[in-house]
Amino acid sequence: MGTLTLIREDGTGKGDANAYADVAECSAYFDGHLYASAWITAAALTDAPEAALVMATRLIDAQYQFGGSRASETQALQWPRVNCRDPDKAPASVLTTLLLASPFVSASVVPKAVRDATCEMARELLLVDRTASPAGEGLKYQNVGTTQTGYDKKDTRPVISHVAQAMLAKFGALIGSRSGAVRLVRG
């Protein structure tokens, strides 16, 4: 097994990038985090934070369909993107009238929400393997001796944490989500 080299996507569409945030950025993010102990301990004692950031980025890219399209065919990750609407910017009709900036995320950045979600997911991965099969997978009940355990399939931990999902929702949708809602994008 080789040594992991973390290569942060800086908005230039790197062909070898493997993370949206680096250890220093996440450490700064966790300065104001109430539950940062897992990150602080891992960052001080191990090389696990780099692996957690790379894995968090992989999971985000696999689990989310972001708006717009990749900025380059040769970039390794989903970001940067072109024509991805930024809900925090004014609507296009106001922008045209005022000749202000585009209502889209700049094609040369990875939004702060995506970087922060990567940090959140890295911390979550340091706490527990969110990719592992849930207890009782494939079972409705399990009998061990005289004890029967029931499993509720609706109560499983999502791969992407709820906090990270909330951060990413501005720019895309969880693939395979069952919300029944359809995102309306007006051009």
N, C-alpha and C positions, 0 to 999 in steps of 0.2 A: 504494500500500500504506500503510495507516494505522499509527499507533503502537499497540503492544500495551499494554493495561492489564491487569496481573495482578490478579485478584480472588480472594482465598483464601477457600475455604469454611471457616467457623469453627464449624460445627455448627448454624447457624440455618436451614439449607436455603435459601440465597440463590438467587434466580432468575437472577442474572447471574454466579455464581461460575464460574471457569474453571481453578482449580488447587486441589490439596489442601495445598500448602505454598508458602511464599513464599521469596524469596532469603535473607532473614535466618535463617529457620528452617533452611534447607538449609546455609547457611554454618556454623551452630552444629552441625548433624549431622555435617558433614565435618571439624570440629575433631578428632574422634577416628577419622578414616578414614585407613587406610594409603595408599589410592590416590586421594586427593582432588585431585591436581594439575590434572586437566582442569577440575574445578569452580572451583578457586581462580583459575586463569588466566582462565577465561571470566568469572567474577564480577567480576574486577578490570578487565578490558579491554573488555568488550562488553555489549550488551544481550541476548545469547544466553541467559543463564540464565532469564529470564522466559519466553522462547519454549520453552525446553527443559522447564520446569515445566508449562506449559500442554499441550504435546504429550505429556509423560509422563502427565498426568492423563487426557487423551483416550484414550491407549492402554490404560491401566488400566481405564477405564470400558468400553471396547469389548471388551477381552479377558477380563474377569472377570464372573462371575455371583456376586454376594455373597449371603449368607444374608439372610433376612427380606425386607423391602420398603422402598422409599423412604419417608422420614418425611413427605414432602409431594409432592403432584402438581406443584407449581410450581417445585420446586428444579431447578437446572440439572444437577447431578451425581448420581452414584449414592449418595453419602454426604451427609448422615446417613441412617441406616436404623433401622427399628423391627423388633423380634423377630429380630435377628441375634445368634445365640449367641456368647458369648465363652468360648472353651475354657479360659481362665485363671481363670474364676470357678468356684465350687463347683457341683456338680450340683443340679438343682432340688429333689430329695428332701431334701438336706441343708439347702438354703436355707429350705424351708418349715418344717422342724423348728426351725431356729434363728432364723427370721424375719429373715434377712439380706437383702442386696441381691439384685436380680434376676440371673439367669444370662445376661442379654442385655447387649450393648453399649448404653450410654445413647443415646437417640434424639437427643441434642443434642451429639454429638461426632463427630469424624472420628478413628478410632483412630490411635494413634501408629504402629503398624505400616503403616498405609495412607499416612500422611504420610512415613514413612521410605522406603517403597517408591517413592514419588513422587520423592524426592530421588535415590535410586539410579538410577531410570530416567532422570532428567534428566541425571545424569552420563554414563550410557551413551550417551544421544542426543548429547551434546557430543563423544563419542569417535567414534561411527560412526552412520550412518543405519540403524537396525535395521528400518526399514520397507521398505528397498530389496529388490528381487528378488535372490535368491541367485545366485551365479555359475552359469552353465549351466542356468538355469531352463528346463525343457521339454526338456532334452537329457540323454541318457545318456552320450554321447561327443561331443566336438567335435574336428574335424580342422582344424589350421592348418598348411598346407604338409605336411611329413612328420611333424609331431608330433600325437599324439592325446592328448586330455585326457579322463579319465573323471570323472564326477561321482557322488558318493554322496548320494542324496536324503535319507538318514537323518541326515546330518551337516550340518544347517543351523542357523544361529543363530536361536533363538526371538526373537520381537519383544519379549516381556517377559523380562528377564534372569533367570537362575536364582536370583540373590540376591533380587530383587524378588518372584519367584514364591514363594519360601520365606516371605517376610514376609507376603504376601497370603493364603497358604493357610489361615491360621487363620480367616479370615472368608468365604472363598468358594472357587470353583474356576475354573480356567482354562477358558474356553469352547472346546469342541472338543478338549479334551485326550484322549489315547488311553490313559489309564492302565488302563482296564478296571475301575477301582474305583468303587463307588457310595458316596457319603457317606450315612451313616445318621444321621438326626437324630431324637432321641426327644423327645416332647413332655411 
